[in-house]
Amino acid sequence: MSGIAPSPQVVRRAGLRPWNHEYHIHETTTVSGTLSGKVVQIDDSGNLVTDIPGTSLTGAPRGASLRVVVDEHETFGLFPTDHSQPAMTLVATVDEQGPLTIVLVGDSASAMLGVRAGAPVQVHW
């Protein structure tokens, strides 16, 4: 196409109606954010339960652009509690009914990382 619109006379002779619509292009942007909290409990499996509610992460991305830092350890992404990540993978899990939890798949995150209740947690995206 040449990029030149036909004249209204050409459009009428061809039996077409003139195009009178406007397009509004909306750009999508990801708003960056940071949430801070702490580990409030170590569960029976050694998972690190935080005080960051899952509902506060509803608009956060789930992929690698989200970084979770607990004490001096970090992991990327946000996974559902029924994830299928391989053993010994550090993952951040969340569901809408519970808090953000840091899990070392198949082992105790608390024991392996040396993280205790009270450790700082930050979520960045």
Buried (B, 14 or more C-beta within 10 A) or exposed (E): EEEEEEEEEEBEEEEEEEEEEEEEEEEEEEEEBEBEBBBBEBEEEBBBBBEBBBEBBEEBBBEEEBBBBBBEBEBBBBBEEEBEBEEEBBBBBBBEEBBBBBBBBEBBBBEEBEBEEEBBBBBBB
